[in-house]
């Protein structure tokens, strides 16, 4: 059991494929339900600059209670702010402690 300090939502795509005439149909993206999570900051910097534009560099380690979890993108939030939307780098099942570790 984890001690949550935030939430994680997985991006879910539905639909898509081909219609009756064989034309492509764009899938619809939406955020799934919120899962309680422990979010730990691995790296955070607002010092990135490219072509005169500043950007934020961030990576997080997220722990959730053991459950099936598959996602390519997630949205992270703490109790007081939204951290952002991130691509998932790695998902690791940690059976010994009953958790799933997600690196974003």
KOLNUVO-44506 format. One record per atom (N, C-alpha, C, O): residue number from 1; residue in three letters; atom name; x, y, z. Coordinates in steps of 0.02 Angstrom, whole numbers. Layout:
- seq, type, atom, u, v, w
- NUM, ALA, CA, X, Y, Z
...
***
This chain:
- seq, type, atom, u, v, w
- 1, UNK, N, 42, -59, 0
- 1, UNK, CA, 0, 0, 0
- 1, UNK, C, 45, 63, 0
- 1, UNK, O, 91, 68, 40
- 2, UNK, N, 30, 108, -44
- 2, UNK, CA, 68, 170, -49
- 2, UNK, C, 35, 225, -8
- 2, UNK, O, -24, 220, 10
- 3, UNK, N, 72, 277, 7
- 3, UNK, CA, 45, 336, 39
- 3, UNK, C, 39, 389, -15
- 3, UNK, O, 90, 418, -35
- 4, UNK, N, -22, 403, -40
- 4, UNK, CA, -29, 448, -97
- 4, UNK, C, -17, 521, -80
- 4, UNK, O, -35, 545, -27
- 5, UNK, N, 14, 556, -128
- 5, UNK, CA, 22, 629, -123
- 5, UNK, C, -2, 662, -188
- 5, UNK, O, 8, 722, -197
- 6, UNK, N, -34, 623, -231
- 6, UNK, CA, -60, 650, -294
- 6, UNK, C, -99, 598, -332
- 6, UNK, O, -118, 546, -305
- 7, UNK, N, -112, 613, -397
- 7, UNK, CA, -150, 568, -439
- 7, UNK, C, -116, 562, -507
- 7, UNK, O, -77, 605, -528
- 8, UNK, N, -132, 507, -542
- 8, UNK, CA, -109, 495, -610
- 8, UNK, C, -169, 475, -651
- 8, UNK, O, -213, 438, -628
- 9, UNK, N, -172, 500, -713
- 9, UNK, CA, -225, 482, -760
- 9, UNK, C, -192, 458, -824
- 9, UNK, O, -145, 490, -848
- 10, UNK, N, -215, 403, -851
- 10, UNK, CA, -188, 377, -914
- 10, UNK, C, -228, 404, -972
- 10, UNK, O, -289, 412, -967
- 11, UNK, N, -195, 419, -1028
- 11, UNK, CA, -229, 441, -1088
- 11, UNK, C, -259, 379, -1122
- 11, UNK, O, -224, 330, -1133
- 12, UNK, N, -323, 383, -1138
- 12, UNK, CA, -359, 327, -1168
- 12, UNK, C, -383, 349, -1237
- 12, UNK, O, -415, 401, -1244
- 13, UNK, N, -367, 308, -1288
- 13, UNK, CA, -390, 322, -1356
- 13, UNK, C, -444, 273, -1375
- 13, UNK, O, -436, 212, -1366
- 14, UNK, N, -500, 298, -1400
- 14, UNK, CA, -555, 255, -1422
- 14, UNK, C, -572, 271, -1494
- 14, UNK, O, -558, 326, -1519
- 15, UNK, N, -603, 223, -1527
- 15, UNK, CA, -623, 233, -1596
- 15, UNK, C, -564, 225, -1643
- 15, UNK, O, -516, 189, -1628
- 16, UNK, N, -568, 258, -1698
- 16, UNK, CA, -515, 253, -1748
- 16, UNK, C, -529, 196, -1796
- 16, UNK, O, -582, 165, -1793
- 17, UNK, N, -482, 182, -1839
- 17, UNK, CA, -490, 128, -1888
- 17, UNK, C, -516, 155, -1953
- 17, UNK, O, -498, 210, -1975
- 18, UNK, N, -560, 115, -1985
- 18, UNK, CA, -589, 134, -2050
- 18, UNK, C, -664, 135, -2045
- 18, UNK, O, -694, 95, -2010
- 19, UNK, N, -696, 182, -2082
- 19, UNK, CA, -769, 184, -2084
- 19, UNK, C, -795, 135, -2137
- 19, UNK, O, -755, 98, -2166
- 20, UNK, N, -860, 135, -2150
- 20, UNK, CA, -890, 87, -2197
- 20, UNK, C, -864, 96, -2268
- 20, UNK, O, -866, 49, -2307
- 21, UNK, N, -841, 157, -2285
- 21, UNK, CA, -815, 169, -2352
- 21, UNK, C, -740, 158, -2357
- 21, UNK, O, -711, 169, -2411
- 22, UNK, N, -708, 138, -2303
- 22, UNK, CA, -636, 126, -2304
- 22, UNK, C, -595, 188, -2290
- 22, UNK, O, -534, 186, -2297
- 23, UNK, N, -627, 242, -2269
- 23, UNK, CA, -591, 303, -2253
- 23, UNK, C, -567, 300, -2180
- 23, UNK, O, -603, 274, -2137
- 24, UNK, N, -508, 327, -2166
- 24, UNK, CA, -483, 326, -2098
- 24, UNK, C, -525, 370, -2051
- 24, UNK, O, -547, 424, -2069
- 25, UNK, N, -535, 345, -1990
- 25, UNK, CA, -570, 382, -1938
- 25, UNK, C, -521, 397, -1883
- 25, UNK, O, -488, 352, -1857
- 26, UNK, N, -516, 461, -1865
- 26, UNK, CA, -468, 482, -1813
- 26, UNK, C, -492, 458, -1744
- 26, UNK, O, -550, 466, -1727
- 27, UNK, N, -447, 428, -1705
- 27, UNK, CA, -467, 407, -1637
- 27, UNK, C, -478, 467, -1592
- 27, UNK, O, -450, 521, -1603
- 28, UNK, N, -519, 458, -1541
- 28, UNK, CA, -534, 511, -1493
- 28, UNK, C, -494, 497, -1429
- 28, UNK, O, -497, 442, -1402
- 29, UNK, N, -457, 548, -1405
- 29, UNK, CA, -417, 541, -1344
- 29, UNK, C, -453, 574, -1286
- 29, UNK, O, -483, 627, -1293
- 30, UNK, N, -449, 541, -1228
- 30, UNK, CA, -478, 568, -1167
- 30, UNK, C, -437, 541, -1109
- 30, UNK, O, -400, 492, -1116
- 31, UNK, N, -443, 573, -1051
- 31, UNK, CA, -408, 550, -992
- 31, UNK, C, -451, 500, -954
- 31, UNK, O, -511, 512, -944
- 32, UNK, N, -421, 445, -932
- 32, UNK, CA, -456, 395, -892
- 32, UNK, C, -468, 421, -822
- 32, UNK, O, -457, 479, -807
- 33, UNK, N, -490, 376, -779
- 33, UNK, CA, -505, 396, -710
- 33, UNK, C, -440, 408, -671
- 33, UNK, O, -387, 383, -689
- 34, UNK, N, -446, 446, -617
- 34, UNK, CA, -388, 462, -575
- 34, UNK, C, -370, 403, -530
- 34, UNK, O, -414, 372, -501
- 35, UNK, N, -306, 389, -525
- 35, UNK, CA, -280, 337, -481
- 35, UNK, C, -236, 372, -429
- 35, UNK, O, -193, 411, -447
- 36, UNK, N, -248, 357, -365
- 36, UNK, CA, -206, 385, -312
- 36, UNK, C, -134, 360, -322
- 36, UNK, O, -123, 302, -337
- 37, UNK, N, -86, 405, -312
- 37, UNK, CA, -17, 389, -326
- 37, UNK, C, 30, 426, -279
- 37, UNK, O, 14, 479, -252
- 38, UNK, N, 90, 397, -271
- 38, UNK, CA, 145, 431, -237
- 38, UNK, C, 190, 457, -292
- 38, UNK, O, 217, 417, -331
- 39, UNK, N, 200, 522, -296
- 39, UNK, CA, 240, 553, -349
- 39, UNK, C, 303, 582, -319
- 39, UNK, O, 300, 623, -273
- 40, UNK, N, 360, 560, -346
- 40, UNK, CA, 425, 585, -323
- 40, UNK, C, 460, 619, -382
- 40, UNK, O, 465, 590, -436
- 41, UNK, N, 485, 679, -371
- 41, UNK, CA, 521, 716, -424
- 41, UNK, C, 592, 688, -429
- 41, UNK, O, 629, 688, -381
- 42, UNK, N, 610, 666, -489
- 42, UNK, CA, 679, 644, -502
- 42, UNK, C, 722, 703, -525
- 42, UNK, O, 779, 711, -504
- 43, UNK, N, 692, 744, -569
- 43, UNK, CA, 730, 801, -597
- 43, UNK, C, 680, 856, -615
- 43, UNK, O, 627, 842, -643
- 44, UNK, N, 698, 917, -598
- 44, UNK, CA, 655, 974, -615
- 44, UNK, C, 698, 1036, -624
- 44, UNK, O, 738, 1054, -581
- 45, UNK, N, 691, 1068, -682
- 45, UNK, CA, 729, 1128, -697
- 45, UNK, C, 689, 1172, -745
- 45, UNK, O, 660, 1147, -793
- 46, UNK, N, 688, 1236, -732
- 46, UNK, CA, 657, 1283, -777
- 46, UNK, C, 709, 1324, -815
- 46, UNK, O, 695, 1379, -839
- 47, UNK, N, 770, 1297, -820
- 47, UNK, CA, 825, 1333, -851
- 47, UNK, C, 835, 1316, -925
- 47, UNK, O, 883, 1342, -955
- 48, UNK, N, 792, 1274, -954
- 48, UNK, CA, 800, 1256, -1025
- 48, UNK, C, 783, 1314, -1071
- 48, UNK, O, 733, 1347, -1062
- 49, UNK, N, 827, 1325, -1121
- 49, UNK, CA, 815, 1378, -1171
- 49, UNK, C, 833, 1350, -1239
- 49, UNK, O, 886, 1320, -1248
- 50, UNK, N, 788, 1360, -1288
- 50, UNK, CA, 801, 1339, -1357
- 50, UNK, C, 771, 1391, -1404
- 50, UNK, O, 712, 1405, -1400
- 51, UNK, N, 811, 1418, -1448
- 51, UNK, CA, 789, 1470, -1495
- 51, UNK, C, 753, 1528, -1460
- 51, UNK, O, 704, 1554, -1486
- 52, UNK, N, 778, 1548, -1403
- 52, UNK, CA, 750, 1604, -1367
- 52, UNK, C, 688, 1588, -1326
- 52, UNK, O, 662, 1632, -1292
- 53, UNK, N, 665, 1526, -1328
- 53, UNK, CA, 606, 1506, -1289
- 53, UNK, C, 628, 1464, -1229
- 53, UNK, O, 670, 1420, -1236
- 54, UNK, N, 600, 1479, -1171
- 54, UNK, CA, 618, 1439, -1112
- 54, UNK, C, 569, 1380, -1106
- 54, UNK, O, 512, 1383, -1128
- 55, UNK, N, 594, 1326, -1075
- 55, UNK, CA, 552, 1268, -1064
- 55, UNK, C, 573, 1234, -999
- 55, UNK, O, 626, 1248, -971
- 56, UNK, N, 531, 1189, -976
- 56, UNK, CA, 541, 1153, -913
- 56, UNK, C, 565, 1082, -927
- 56, UNK, O, 538, 1049, -972
- 57, UNK, N, 614, 1059, -890
- 57, UNK, CA, 638, 990, -893
- 57, UNK, C, 616, 956, -829
- 57, UNK, O, 634, 978, -774
- 58, UNK, N, 577, 902, -836
- 58, UNK, CA, 552, 868, -776
- 58, UNK, C, 548, 793, -788
- 58, UNK, O, 531, 771, -843
- 59, UNK, N, 563, 754, -736
- 59, UNK, CA, 551, 682, -737
- 59, UNK, C, 528, 661, -668
- 59, UNK, O, 551, 689, -617
- 60, UNK, N, 484, 613, -667
- 60, UNK, CA, 453, 591, -604
- 60, UNK, C, 453, 515, -600
- 60, UNK, O, 452, 480, -650
- 61, UNK, N, 453, 491, -537
- 61, UNK, CA, 443, 420, -522
- 61, UNK, C, 376, 416, -487
- 61, UNK, O, 364, 450, -437
- 62, UNK, N, 331, 374, -512
- 62, UNK, CA, 263, 369, -486
- 62, UNK, C, 251, 298, -461
- 62, UNK, O, 267, 250, -497
- 63, UNK, N, 224, 291, -402
- 63, UNK, CA, 205, 226, -375
- 63, UNK, C, 130, 223, -366
- 63, UNK, O, 100, 269, -338
- 64, UNK, N, 99, 169, -390
- 64, UNK, CA, 28, 156, -379
- 64, UNK, C, 21, 86, -351
- 64, UNK, O, 65, 44, -358
- 65, UNK, N, -36, 74, -318
- 65, UNK, CA, -50, 6, -293
- 65, UNK, C, -51, -42, -352
- 65, UNK, O, -69, -23, -408
- 66, UNK, N, -32, -105, -340
- 66, UNK, CA, -26, -154, -393
- 66, UNK, C, -93, -164, -428
- 66, UNK, O, -144, -178, -397
- 67, UNK, N, -92, -156, -495
- 67, UNK, CA, -151, -163, -538
- 67, UNK, C, -127, -163, -609
- 67, UNK, O, -71, -141, -623
- 68, UNK, N, -167, -188, -656
- 68, UNK, CA, -147, -184, -726
- 68, UNK, C, -143, -111, -746
- 68, UNK, O, -190, -72, -735
- 69, UNK, N, -87, -91, -777
- 69, UNK, CA, -79, -21, -798
- 69, UNK, C, -39, -21, -862
- 69, UNK, O, 18, -45, -865
- 70, UNK, N, -69, 8, -915
- 70, UNK, CA, -34, 17, -979
- 70, UNK, C, -54, 84, -1006
- 70, UNK, O, -114, 99, -1013
- 71, UNK, N, -6, 125, -1022
- 71, UNK, CA, -20, 191, -1051
- 71, UNK, C, 42, 216, -1086
- 71, UNK, O, 98, 199, -1067
- 72, UNK, N, 32, 257, -1137
- 72, UNK, CA, 89, 288, -1170
- 72, UNK, C, 99, 360, -1146
- 72, UNK, O, 154, 387, -1150
- 73, UNK, N, 45, 391, -1121
- 73, UNK, CA, 48, 459, -1094
- 73, UNK, C, 6, 462, -1030
- 73, UNK, O, -46, 429, -1025
- 74, UNK, N, 29, 503, -983
- 74, UNK, CA, -7, 511, -920
- 74, UNK, C, -10, 585, -901
- 74, UNK, O, 30, 626, -925
- 75, UNK, N, -57, 601, -857
- 75, UNK, CA, -62, 668, -829
- 75, UNK, C, -53, 661, -754
- 75, UNK, O, -87, 621, -722
- 76, UNK, N, -7, 700, -725
- 76, UNK, CA, 8, 698, -654
- 76, UNK, C, -17, 760, -619
- 76, UNK, O, -13, 815, -647
- 77, UNK, N, -42, 752, -558
- 77, UNK, CA, -64, 808, -518
- 77, UNK, C, -52, 793, -445
- 77, UNK, O, -58, 736, -423
- 78, UNK, N, -34, 845, -408
- 78, UNK, CA, -30, 839, -335
- 78, UNK, C, -93, 871, -307
- 78, UNK, O, -137, 892, -344
- 79, UNK, N, -97, 874, -242
- 79, UNK, CA, -157, 902, -211
- 79, UNK, C, -167, 976, -226
- 79, UNK, O, -223, 1000, -225
- 80, UNK, N, -112, 1012, -241
- 80, UNK, CA, -118, 1084, -251
- 80, UNK, C, -104, 1108, -322
- 80, UNK, O, -117, 1166, -337
- 81, UNK, N, -79, 1065, -368
- 81, UNK, CA, -66, 1088, -436
- 81, UNK, C, -59, 1031, -485
- 81, UNK, O, -45, 974, -467
- 82, UNK, N, -70, 1046, -549
- 82, UNK, CA, -60, 998, -603
- 82, UNK, C, 13, 1001, -624
- 82, UNK, O, 38, 1055, -641
- 83, UNK, N, 46, 945, -624
- 83, UNK, CA, 117, 943, -643
- 83, UNK, C, 126, 943, -718
- 83, UNK, O, 174, 971, -744
- 84, UNK, N, 79, 912, -755
- 84, UNK, CA, 83, 912, -827
- 84, UNK, C, 67, 845, -858
- 84, UNK, O, 49, 797, -824
- 85, UNK, N, 74, 842, -924
- 85, UNK, CA, 64, 781, -962
- 85, UNK, C, 132, 756, -986
- 85, UNK, O, 173, 795, -1010
- 86, UNK, N, 143, 691, -979
- 86, UNK, CA, 209, 663, -993
- 86, UNK, C, 204, 597, -1030
- 86, UNK, O, 157, 559, -1019
- 87, UNK, N, 253, 582, -1074
- 87, UNK, CA, 256, 515, -1103
- 87, UNK, C, 283, 466, -1051
- 87, UNK, O, 325, 483, -1010
- 88, UNK, N, 259, 404, -1053
- 88, UNK, CA, 282, 352, -1007
- 88, UNK, C, 347, 322, -1034
- 88, UNK, O, 349, 300, -1092
- 89, UNK, N, 398, 321, -993
- 89, UNK, CA, 463, 292, -1013
- 89, UNK, C, 468, 218, -994
- 89, UNK, O, 496, 178, -1032
- 90, UNK, N, 442, 201, -935
- 90, UNK, CA, 448, 132, -911
- 90, UNK, C, 394, 116, -861
- 90, UNK, O, 374, 159, -821
- 91, UNK, N, 368, 55, -864
- 91, UNK, CA, 321, 30, -814
- 91, UNK, C, 350, -34, -786
- 91, UNK, O, 366, -80, -823
- 92, UNK, N, 356, -38, -720
- 92, UNK, CA, 386, -96, -687
- 92, UNK, C, 341, -120, -631
- 92, UNK, O, 323, -82, -586
- 93, UNK, N, 322, -184, -634
- 93, UNK, CA, 281, -214, -582
- 93, UNK, C, 327, -234, -524
- 93, UNK, O, 376, -269, -534
- 94, UNK, N, 310, -212, -464
- 94, UNK, CA, 350, -227, -405
- 94, UNK, C, 308, -272, -358
- 94, UNK, O, 280, -248, -309
- 95, UNK, N, 304, -337, -375
- 95, UNK, CA, 261, -384, -340
- 95, UNK, C, 279, -391, -266
- 95, UNK, O, 234, -402, -225
- 96, UNK, N, 342, -385, -249
- 96, UNK, CA, 363, -395, -179
- 96, UNK, C, 332, -344, -132
- 96, UNK, O, 321, -358, -73
- 97, UNK, N, 318, -284, -157
- 97, UNK, CA, 289, -231, -116
- 97, UNK, C, 218, -213, -137
- 97, UNK, O, 188, -168, -109
- 98, UNK, N, 191, -248, -186
- 98, UNK, CA, 122, -236, -208
- 98, UNK, C, 111, -170, -241
- 98, UNK, O, 61, -136, -229
- 99, UNK, N, 159, -149, -284
- 99, UNK, CA, 154, -83, -316
- 99, UNK, C, 175, -88, -389
- 99, UNK, O, 205, -137, -411
- 100, UNK, N, 161, -35, -426
- 100, UNK, CA, 183, -27, -494
- 100, UNK, C, 222, 38, -497
- 100, UNK, O, 197, 90, -475
- 101, UNK, N, 283, 36, -525
- 101, UNK, CA, 324, 96, -532
- 101, UNK, C, 321, 119, -604
- 101, UNK, O, 332, 81, -651
- 102, UNK, N, 305, 184, -613
- 102, UNK, CA, 300, 214, -679
- 102, UNK, C, 349, 271, -683
- 102, UNK, O, 347, 316, -642
- 103, UNK, N, 393, 270, -733
- 103, UNK, CA, 442, 323, -743
- 103, UNK, C, 418, 367, -801
- 103, UNK, O, 406, 342, -856
- 104, UNK, N, 413, 432, -786
- 104, UNK, CA, 393, 480, -838
- 104, UNK, C, 443, 536, -841
- 104, UNK, O, 436, 582, -881
***
